[in-house]
């Protein structure tokens, strides 16, 4: 296993990498977090088929815009699903398996890497608390390191999520229970609170179900639906008016024209 980076060298590396990729500071815009040390593994194969679905509930990651640049987080980072949709820059560090010509790669959290209590946390149980660990899709891992290594030390930081278009809302449930998966979230990438408003109701608070899903126990059939969403990290709130028409249906995904930055 690689030795711990000397503190002075790590500060220099952090400064260099921060200057390279950091957007200009602006009020209300999610800013990159400091660099830190962790380890990364991978799961699945080159097709990333094993990453489909996942604990965040995003379903088909290709159809929903996440592709293969995804990662499963150890439970310390996953935060009971509130970290779904967050984005990280990851760079392989101090390993012969690192690709020398690759600066870093950016991934989105779409899954949970569960603990493996049958293995020690330094030899197999890489996602055991309190470890911070990234179990990347194989295509994402192969961008930064030789997959034959299995596990590599990395430096990482959380960064803004760059998304095209607005927030997307995938509906499940029934006429008395609306379950919504929120996707394509920009800025901090996460959701902290959510409300739904029918065209004949006021704002109804939705409770966190699991992953990226929120639920409301209410009769909302036959009403246009709007959503109010607050970022878990930045506490910013956006309102997506009239996202779904009165004839909305479960099993469909509805897009808005607003997002976080």
Backbone as numpy.savetxt, mean C-alpha at the origin, in Angstrom:
# Nx Ny Nz CAx CAy CAz Cx Cy Cz
25.15 -12.78 7.01 24.30 -11.59 7.01 25.19 -10.34 7.01
24.75 -9.31 6.31 25.57 -8.11 6.18 25.70 -7.39 7.52
26.82 -6.71 7.71 27.03 -5.93 8.93 26.17 -4.67 8.89
25.91 -4.11 10.07 25.10 -2.89 10.15 25.88 -1.72 9.59
25.20 -0.90 8.81 25.82 0.26 8.18 26.35 1.23 9.22
27.61 1.64 9.16 28.12 2.66 10.08 27.24 3.90 10.04
27.03 4.53 11.19 26.06 5.62 11.30 26.38 6.77 10.37
27.65 7.18 10.28 28.02 8.32 9.44 27.76 8.00 7.97
28.13 6.77 7.55 27.91 6.38 6.16 26.42 6.31 5.85
25.64 5.83 6.82 24.20 5.72 6.59 23.57 7.09 6.44
24.03 8.07 7.23 23.52 9.43 7.09 23.83 10.00 5.71
25.06 9.73 5.23 25.44 10.21 3.91 24.58 9.56 2.84
24.38 8.24 2.94 23.55 7.54 1.97 22.13 8.09 1.99
21.58 8.32 3.19 20.23 8.85 3.30 20.12 10.21 2.63
21.12 11.08 2.84 21.10 12.42 2.25 21.14 12.33 0.73
22.01 11.47 0.19 22.13 11.32 -1.26 20.82 10.85 -1.87
20.23 9.79 -1.28 19.02 9.23 -1.85 17.83 10.16 -1.68
17.81 10.93 -0.58 16.73 11.88 -0.37 16.76 12.98 -1.43
17.95 13.49 -1.73 18.08 14.54 -2.73 17.65 14.04 -4.10
17.96 12.77 -4.41 17.67 12.24 -5.74 16.17 12.17 -6.01
15.38 11.69 -5.06 13.99 11.41 -5.38 12.95 12.24 -4.67
13.32 13.17 -3.83 12.35 13.85 -2.99 11.70 15.03 -3.70
10.34 15.06 -3.73 9.67 16.21 -4.33 9.79 17.42 -3.42
9.59 18.60 -3.98 9.66 19.83 -3.19 8.57 19.82 -2.14
8.89 20.34 -0.98 7.93 20.37 0.11 6.79 21.30 -0.24
5.57 20.91 0.15 4.40 21.73 -0.08 3.36 21.40 0.97
2.62 22.40 1.42 1.60 22.17 2.42 0.57 21.19 1.89
0.19 20.23 2.74 -0.85 19.30 2.37 -0.42 18.20 1.44
0.86 18.07 1.16 1.35 17.03 0.27 2.16 16.04 1.09
1.90 14.76 0.91 2.64 13.74 1.65 4.12 13.79 1.28
4.98 13.80 2.29 6.41 13.90 2.08 7.10 12.57 2.37
8.21 12.27 1.67 8.95 11.03 1.94 9.42 10.97 3.38
9.46 9.77 3.93 9.92 9.56 5.29 11.42 9.26 5.29
12.07 9.28 6.46 13.51 8.99 6.52 13.82 7.55 6.10
15.05 7.34 5.64 15.51 6.00 5.27 15.77 5.17 6.52
15.54 3.88 6.41 15.77 2.95 7.51 16.23 1.61 6.95
16.73 0.77 7.82 17.23 -0.55 7.43 16.18 -1.63 7.65
16.16 -2.62 6.76 15.26 -3.77 6.89 15.82 -4.91 6.04
15.01 -5.92 5.79 15.36 -7.00 4.88 14.19 -7.25 3.94
14.50 -7.88 2.80 13.46 -8.19 1.83 13.62 -9.62 1.32
12.49 -10.27 1.11 12.42 -11.57 0.45 11.44 -11.43 -0.71
11.06 -12.54 -1.33 10.04 -12.49 -2.38 9.14 -13.71 -2.26
7.98 -13.63 -2.88 7.09 -14.79 -2.95 6.50 -14.87 -4.35
6.08 -16.09 -4.72 5.53 -16.31 -6.04 6.61 -16.47 -7.09
6.19 -16.39 -8.36 7.12 -16.55 -9.47 7.14 -15.30 -10.33
7.75 -15.42 -11.51 7.92 -14.25 -12.38 6.60 -13.68 -12.89
5.53 -14.49 -12.87 4.24 -14.00 -13.36 3.51 -13.16 -12.32
3.95 -13.25 -11.07 3.31 -12.55 -9.94 1.87 -13.00 -9.71
1.51 -14.18 -10.22 0.14 -14.67 -10.05 -0.20 -14.91 -8.58
0.80 -15.24 -7.77 0.57 -15.50 -6.35 0.23 -14.23 -5.58
0.47 -13.07 -6.18 0.19 -11.82 -5.49 -1.25 -11.35 -5.68
-2.00 -11.98 -6.60 -3.36 -11.55 -6.86 -4.22 -11.75 -5.61
-5.21 -10.87 -5.43 -6.01 -10.94 -4.22 -5.25 -10.27 -3.09
-4.86 -11.04 -2.11 -4.09 -10.49 -1.01 -4.95 -9.91 0.09
-4.32 -9.66 1.22 -5.04 -9.23 2.41 -5.70 -7.86 2.28
-5.22 -7.04 1.35 -5.82 -5.72 1.18 -7.12 -5.76 0.38
-7.35 -6.86 -0.36 -8.59 -7.01 -1.08 -8.65 -6.31 -2.42
-7.50 -6.02 -3.02 -7.49 -5.30 -4.30 -7.84 -6.19 -5.49
-7.98 -7.48 -5.27 -8.37 -8.37 -6.36 -7.28 -8.52 -7.39
-7.65 -8.42 -8.67 -6.69 -8.55 -9.76 -5.84 -7.29 -9.82
-4.58 -7.43 -9.45 -3.70 -6.25 -9.35 -3.38 -5.66 -10.71
-3.45 -6.46 -11.77 -3.22 -5.93 -13.11 -4.40 -5.07 -13.54
-5.61 -5.59 -13.38 -6.80 -4.86 -13.79 -7.01 -3.59 -12.96
-6.57 -3.62 -11.71 -6.81 -2.48 -10.83 -5.64 -1.52 -10.71
-4.66 -1.67 -11.59 -3.63 -0.65 -11.75 -2.37 -0.79 -10.92
-2.23 -1.89 -10.17 -1.06 -2.03 -9.31 0.07 -2.84 -9.96
-0.25 -3.66 -10.93 0.77 -4.40 -11.65 1.55 -5.36 -10.77
2.85 -5.50 -11.06 3.70 -6.43 -10.32 4.60 -5.74 -9.30
4.59 -4.42 -9.25 5.44 -3.70 -8.30 4.75 -3.60 -6.95
4.60 -4.76 -6.31 3.84 -4.83 -5.07 4.64 -5.55 -3.99
4.15 -5.43 -2.75 4.86 -6.02 -1.62 3.87 -6.41 -0.53
4.21 -7.50 0.17 3.49 -7.88 1.38 4.30 -7.38 2.58
3.65 -6.72 3.51 4.31 -6.12 4.66 4.23 -7.04 5.87
5.28 -7.05 6.68 5.18 -7.72 7.97 4.12 -7.01 8.80
3.54 -7.71 9.78 2.42 -7.16 10.52 2.79 -5.87 11.26
4.07 -5.69 11.59 4.51 -4.46 12.24 4.23 -3.25 11.35
4.42 -3.41 10.05 4.13 -2.33 9.11 2.68 -2.34 8.64
2.09 -3.52 8.54 0.75 -3.66 7.96 -0.32 -2.93 8.76
-0.14 -2.87 10.06 -1.01 -2.05 10.92 -2.49 -2.41 10.75
-2.78 -3.71 10.81 -4.16 -4.20 10.71 -4.87 -3.74 9.43
-4.10 -3.50 8.39 -4.68 -3.13 7.10 -4.67 -1.66 6.81
-4.38 -0.81 7.79 -4.37 0.62 7.53 -3.20 1.04 6.63
-2.21 0.14 6.45 -1.08 0.45 5.56 -1.34 0.01 4.12
-2.50 -0.59 3.86 -2.80 -0.98 2.48 -2.75 0.23 1.57
-2.08 0.08 0.43 -1.98 1.16 -0.54 -0.80 2.08 -0.35
-0.06 1.93 0.76 1.11 2.79 0.98 2.25 2.38 0.05
3.14 3.32 -0.22 4.20 3.10 -1.20 5.58 3.24 -0.56
6.53 2.43 -1.03 7.87 2.41 -0.47 8.92 2.37 -1.57
9.98 3.12 -1.38 11.18 2.94 -2.19 12.09 1.98 -1.45
12.61 1.00 -2.17 13.45 -0.03 -1.57 14.72 -0.17 -2.40
15.86 -0.20 -1.71 17.15 -0.38 -2.37 17.90 -1.51 -1.69
18.38 -2.45 -2.48 19.22 -3.52 -1.97 20.51 -2.91 -1.41
20.99 -3.47 -0.29 22.12 -2.82 0.38 23.12 -3.83 0.94
24.38 -3.61 0.66 25.49 -4.36 1.23 25.36 -5.87 1.06
25.01 -6.30 -0.14 24.95 -7.73 -0.43 25.53 -7.97 -1.82
26.22 -9.07 -1.99 26.77 -9.42 -3.31 25.66 -9.69 -4.30
24.43 -9.91 -3.82 23.30 -10.17 -4.70 22.68 -8.90 -5.27
23.06 -7.74 -4.75 22.48 -6.48 -5.22 22.88 -6.21 -6.66
21.93 -5.71 -7.45 22.24 -5.24 -8.80 22.91 -3.88 -8.67
24.14 -3.80 -9.10 24.93 -2.58 -8.87 24.43 -1.38 -9.67
23.73 -1.63 -10.77 23.31 -0.53 -11.63 21.87 -0.08 -11.35
21.27 -0.59 -10.28 19.89 -0.24 -9.96 19.87 0.60 -8.69
19.34 1.82 -8.79 19.31 2.71 -7.63 18.29 2.23 -6.61
17.05 1.99 -7.07 15.98 1.57 -6.17 14.77 1.17 -6.99
13.75 0.64 -6.32 12.47 0.38 -6.95 11.37 0.84 -6.02
10.20 1.13 -6.57 9.07 1.60 -5.78 7.95 0.56 -5.84
7.41 0.21 -4.67 6.37 -0.81 -4.59 5.18 -0.30 -3.77
4.03 -0.94 -3.99 2.81 -0.62 -3.24 2.46 -1.79 -2.35
2.06 -1.50 -1.12 1.64 -2.54 -0.17 0.25 -3.05 -0.55
0.17 -4.32 -0.89 -1.11 -4.93 -1.27 -1.44 -6.18 -0.47
-0.52 -6.60 0.41 -0.73 -7.89 1.09 -0.04 -7.87 2.45
-0.36 -8.88 3.25 0.25 -9.09 4.56 1.19 -10.28 4.50
2.39 -10.11 5.05 3.30 -11.23 5.25 3.10 -11.70 6.70
2.40 -12.81 6.93 2.06 -13.20 8.30 3.25 -13.76 9.06
3.20 -13.71 10.36 4.27 -14.30 11.17 4.36 -15.81 10.95
5.54 -16.34 11.12 5.75 -17.79 11.10 6.41 -18.16 12.42
5.59 -18.41 13.41 6.10 -18.62 14.76 6.86 -19.93 14.90
6.78 -20.80 13.90 7.53 -22.05 13.95 9.01 -21.84 13.64
9.35 -20.66 13.13 10.74 -20.36 12.77 11.24 -19.16 13.57
12.53 -19.13 13.89 13.09 -17.96 14.58 13.08 -16.74 13.66
12.98 -15.57 14.25 12.83 -14.36 13.45 14.09 -13.99 12.67
15.22 -14.62 12.98 16.44 -14.35 12.22 16.80 -15.51 11.30
15.85 -16.45 11.12 16.13 -17.62 10.27 14.82 -18.28 9.84
14.09 -17.59 8.98 12.85 -18.15 8.45 11.62 -17.37 8.83
11.54 -16.93 10.09 10.37 -16.16 10.51 10.57 -14.68 10.30
10.91 -14.32 9.06 11.31 -12.95 8.77 10.22 -11.93 9.04
8.96 -12.35 8.99 7.87 -11.40 9.20 7.33 -11.41 10.63
8.04 -12.11 11.52 7.61 -12.13 12.91 7.79 -10.75 13.55
6.79 -10.28 14.31 6.96 -9.03 15.06 8.13 -9.14 16.03
8.86 -8.07 16.27 8.60 -6.70 15.79 9.37 -6.35 14.52
9.77 -7.36 13.73 10.59 -7.09 12.55 9.84 -6.27 11.51
10.54 -5.33 10.90 10.06 -4.63 9.71 10.61 -5.40 8.52
9.72 -5.94 7.69 10.16 -6.80 6.61 9.28 -6.61 5.38
9.90 -6.77 4.19 9.20 -6.63 2.92 9.28 -7.94 2.15
8.13 -8.56 1.92 8.07 -9.77 1.10 7.55 -9.33 -0.27
8.47 -9.12 -1.20 8.14 -8.49 -2.47 7.63 -9.51 -3.48
6.90 -9.04 -4.48 6.62 -9.91 -5.62 7.96 -10.25 -6.26
8.04 -11.41 -6.89 9.32 -11.80 -7.48 9.79 -10.81 -8.55
8.91 -10.32 -9.45 9.38 -9.33 -10.43 9.95 -8.08 -9.78
9.35 -7.62 -8.68 9.86 -6.43 -8.00 11.22 -6.72 -7.35
11.33 -7.88 -6.71 12.59 -8.26 -6.06 13.71 -8.37 -7.09
13.40 -8.92 -8.25 14.41 -9.13 -9.29 14.93 -7.81 -9.86
14.21 -6.72 -9.63 14.70 -5.42 -10.10 15.89 -4.93 -9.28
15.98 -5.37 -8.02 17.04 -4.85 -7.16 18.10 -5.89 -6.80
17.78 -7.20 -6.98 18.73 -8.22 -6.52 18.55 -9.52 -7.28
19.56 -10.37 -7.19 19.50 -11.72 -7.75 18.55 -12.56 -6.90
17.52 -13.11 -7.51 16.50 -13.83 -6.75 17.06 -15.07 -6.05
18.18 -15.59 -6.53 18.77 -16.76 -5.90 19.24 -16.49 -4.47
19.42 -15.22 -4.14 19.85 -14.88 -2.78 18.77 -15.20 -1.75
17.51 -15.12 -2.16 16.41 -15.43 -1.25 16.05 -14.29 -0.33
17.04 -13.72 0.34 16.82 -12.60 1.25 18.01 -11.66 1.15
17.73 -10.36 1.17 18.80 -9.36 1.11 18.50 -8.23 2.09
19.55 -7.61 2.66 19.34 -6.39 3.44 18.96 -5.25 2.50
18.13 -4.34 2.97 17.69 -3.22 2.16 17.66 -1.96 3.01
17.68 -0.81 2.32 17.27 0.44 2.93 15.95 0.82 2.27
15.05 1.40 3.05 13.72 1.71 2.54 13.23 3.02 3.13
12.28 3.61 2.44 11.55 4.74 3.00 10.16 4.78 2.37
9.22 5.28 3.13 7.87 5.46 2.60 7.84 6.74 1.79
7.15 6.70 0.63 7.12 7.83 -0.29 5.68 8.07 -0.75
5.42 9.23 -1.35 4.09 9.48 -1.91 3.76 8.48 -3.01
2.50 8.12 -3.09 2.03 7.24 -4.16 1.62 8.10 -5.36
2.20 7.81 -6.50 1.88 8.52 -7.72 0.81 7.74 -8.48
-0.39 8.27 -8.56 -1.50 7.57 -9.21 -2.08 8.40 -10.35
-2.51 7.70 -11.38 -3.21 8.34 -12.49 -4.70 8.27 -12.22
-5.37 9.41 -12.36 -6.81 9.43 -12.18 -7.21 9.53 -10.73
-8.51 9.34 -10.49 -9.07 9.53 -9.17 -9.20 8.25 -8.37
-9.75 8.41 -7.16 -10.02 7.27 -6.29 -11.03 6.34 -6.96
-10.87 5.03 -6.70 -11.79 4.03 -7.25 -12.44 3.28 -6.10
-13.72 2.96 -6.28 -14.51 2.34 -5.22 -15.13 1.05 -5.75
-14.70 -0.10 -5.24 -15.23 -1.40 -5.64 -16.29 -1.81 -4.64
-17.51 -2.06 -5.11 -18.65 -2.34 -4.24 -18.85 -3.83 -4.03
-19.10 -4.20 -2.78 -19.58 -5.52 -2.42 -20.72 -5.33 -1.42
-21.33 -6.44 -0.98 -22.39 -6.35 0.01 -23.77 -6.57 -0.58
-24.76 -5.85 -0.04 -26.15 -5.97 -0.49 -26.87 -4.66 -0.20
-28.20 -4.67 -0.32 -28.96 -3.44 -0.14 -28.95 -2.89 1.27
-28.54 -3.72 2.23 -28.55 -3.29 3.63 -27.14 -3.18 4.23
-26.17 -3.60 3.45 -24.79 -3.59 3.93 -23.88 -3.31 2.74
-23.24 -2.14 2.77 -22.36 -1.74 1.68 -20.90 -1.90 2.12
-20.15 -2.72 1.39 -18.72 -2.92 1.65 -17.97 -2.35 0.46
-17.06 -1.40 0.74 -16.37 -0.69 -0.34 -14.86 -0.84 -0.18
-14.20 -1.30 -1.25 -12.74 -1.33 -1.30 -12.27 -0.08 -2.03
-11.40 0.70 -1.38 -10.92 1.95 -1.95 -9.56 1.69 -2.58
-9.43 2.02 -3.86 -8.22 1.73 -4.62 -7.69 2.98 -5.31
-6.47 2.86 -5.83 -5.83 3.94 -6.59 -5.68 5.21 -5.74
-5.31 5.04 -4.49 -5.21 6.17 -3.56 -3.84 6.82 -3.70
-3.82 8.10 -3.99 -2.57 8.84 -4.13 -2.08 9.39 -2.80
-1.04 10.21 -2.84 -0.50 10.81 -1.63 0.04 9.77 -0.67
-0.48 9.75 0.56 -0.05 8.76 1.54 -0.47 7.35 1.19
-1.45 7.21 0.30 -1.87 5.89 -0.16 -2.83 5.18 0.76
-3.06 5.73 1.95 -3.86 5.03 2.95 -5.17 5.74 3.25
-6.07 5.02 3.92 -7.37 5.54 4.32 -7.51 5.38 5.82
-7.88 6.46 6.51 -8.06 6.39 7.95 -9.51 6.39 8.38
-10.33 7.18 7.69 -11.77 7.24 7.98 -12.53 7.44 6.68
-13.79 7.02 6.69 -14.58 7.10 5.47 -16.05 7.23 5.82
-16.78 8.01 5.01 -18.22 8.21 5.17 -18.88 8.04 3.80
-20.14 7.64 3.82 -20.93 7.55 2.59 -22.17 8.42 2.76
-22.60 9.02 1.66 -23.81 9.85 1.68 -24.68 9.47 0.50
-25.90 9.07 0.79 -26.87 8.84 -0.26 -27.55 10.15 -0.62
-28.22 10.16 -1.75 -28.89 11.39 -2.17 -30.08 11.73 -1.28
-30.47 10.77 -0.40 -31.56 11.04 0.55 -31.11 10.89 2.00
-29.79 10.90 2.24 -29.28 10.76 3.61 -28.23 11.83 3.89
-27.88 11.94 5.16 -26.71 12.73 5.51 -25.48 11.85 5.42
-24.36 12.32 5.95 -23.13 11.54 5.96 -23.23 10.41 6.98
-22.97 9.20 6.54 -23.01 8.01 7.39 -21.59 7.50 7.58
-21.16 7.38 8.83 -19.81 6.90 9.11 -19.67 5.43 8.72
-18.57 5.09 8.05 -18.28 3.72 7.66 -17.17 3.19 8.58
-17.29 1.94 8.99 -16.28 1.33 9.86 -15.28 0.54 9.03
-14.06 0.47 9.53 -13.01 -0.29 8.86 -13.31 -1.77 8.99
-13.39 -2.46 7.86 -13.64 -3.90 7.88 -12.32 -4.65 7.96
-11.54 -4.60 6.89 -10.21 -5.22 6.87 -9.51 -4.74 5.61
-8.19 -4.67 5.67 -7.46 -4.26 4.49 -7.88 -2.87 4.05
-8.22 -2.75 2.78 -8.61 -1.45 2.23 -10.12 -1.30 2.14
-10.88 -2.04 2.95 -12.34 -2.01 2.85 -13.00 -1.32 4.03
-14.10 -0.63 3.72 -14.92 0.05 4.73 -16.37 -0.34 4.49
-17.15 -0.36 5.58 -18.52 -0.85 5.49 -19.50 0.10 6.16
-20.74 0.07 5.63 -21.84 0.83 6.24 -23.06 -0.07 6.28
-23.68 -0.16 7.44 -24.92 -0.92 7.58 -26.07 0.07 7.41
-26.52 0.21 6.19 -27.56 1.19 5.88 -28.25 0.80 4.59
-29.49 1.27 4.43 -30.25 1.02 3.20 -29.98 2.16 2.23
-29.21 1.86 1.20 -28.78 2.90 0.26 -29.20 2.62 -1.18
-30.01 1.59 -1.38 -30.50 1.27 -2.72 -31.23 2.46 -3.33
-31.03 2.63 -4.65 -31.77 3.65 -5.37 -31.33 5.07 -5.10
-30.13 5.23 -4.55 -29.62 6.57 -4.27 -28.26 6.79 -4.91
-28.03 8.01 -5.38 -26.67 8.37 -5.79 -25.79 8.35 -4.54
-24.55 7.87 -4.69 -23.67 7.75 -3.54 -22.43 8.62 -3.68
-22.12 9.35 -2.61 -20.90 10.15 -2.51 -20.08 9.63 -1.33
-18.77 9.88 -1.36 -17.89 9.40 -0.30 -16.98 10.52 0.19
-16.78 10.53 1.49 -15.81 11.43 2.11 -14.72 10.57 2.73
-13.47 10.85 2.43 -12.35 10.00 2.84 -11.27 10.85 3.50
-10.75 10.36 4.62 -9.65 11.01 5.31 -8.42 10.11 5.27
-7.28 10.69 4.94 -6.02 9.94 4.90 -5.60 9.56 6.31
-5.17 8.33 6.50 -4.71 7.87 7.81 -3.47 8.65 8.24
-2.59 8.95 7.29 -1.31 9.58 7.62 -1.40 11.09 7.71
-1.91 11.73 6.66 -1.89 13.19 6.59 -3.12 13.85 7.21
-4.18 13.07 7.44 -5.46 13.56 7.99 -6.19 14.49 7.02
-5.71 14.56 5.79 -6.42 15.34 4.78 -7.74 14.64 4.43
-8.73 15.42 4.05 -10.03 14.86 3.68 -10.41 15.33 2.28
-10.87 14.40 1.46 -11.40 14.74 0.14 -12.81 14.19 0.03
-13.62 14.84 -0.79 -15.00 14.39 -1.01 -15.16 14.03 -2.49
-15.63 12.82 -2.72 -15.91 12.35 -4.08 -17.43 12.36 -4.25
-17.92 13.41 -4.91 -19.36 13.58 -5.04 -19.93 12.69 -6.15
-21.10 12.12 -5.88 -21.89 11.39 -6.88 -21.03 10.38 -7.65
-20.31 9.57 -6.89 -19.44 8.55 -7.50 -20.27 7.48 -8.19
-21.31 7.02 -7.52 -22.14 5.93 -8.06 -23.55 6.44 -8.32
-24.14 6.11 -9.46 -25.51 6.55 -9.76 -26.53 5.76 -8.94
-27.76 6.19 -9.00 -28.82 5.56 -8.20 -28.99 4.08 -8.53
-28.62 3.69 -9.74 -28.73 2.29 -10.13 -27.48 1.48 -9.86
-26.66 1.90 -8.91 -25.40 1.21 -8.63 -25.64 -0.26 -8.28
-24.57 -1.03 -8.44 -24.69 -2.47 -8.21 -23.42 -3.01 -7.56
-23.57 -4.00 -6.70 -22.39 -4.65 -6.12 -21.69 -5.43 -7.23
-20.38 -5.58 -7.06 -19.58 -6.26 -8.08 -18.99 -5.32 -9.10
-19.38 -4.04 -9.04 -18.85 -3.06 -9.98 -17.91 -2.09 -9.26
-17.04 -1.45 -10.04 -16.10 -0.46 -9.51 -16.43 0.89 -10.12
-16.48 1.92 -9.27 -16.84 3.26 -9.70 -15.64 4.20 -9.46
-15.41 5.08 -10.43 -14.26 5.99 -10.36 -14.70 7.40 -10.05
-13.82 8.13 -9.37 -14.07 9.54 -9.07 -13.04 10.40 -9.80
-13.18 11.70 -9.65 -12.20 12.62 -10.26 -11.39 13.35 -9.22
-11.34 12.81 -7.97 -10.53 13.43 -6.92 -9.56 12.40 -6.34
-8.47 12.92 -5.78 -7.47 12.04 -5.18 -6.62 12.85 -4.20
-5.81 12.14 -3.43 -4.82 12.78 -2.54 -3.54 13.04 -3.31
-2.71 13.93 -2.78 -1.46 14.27 -3.45 -0.31 14.27 -2.45
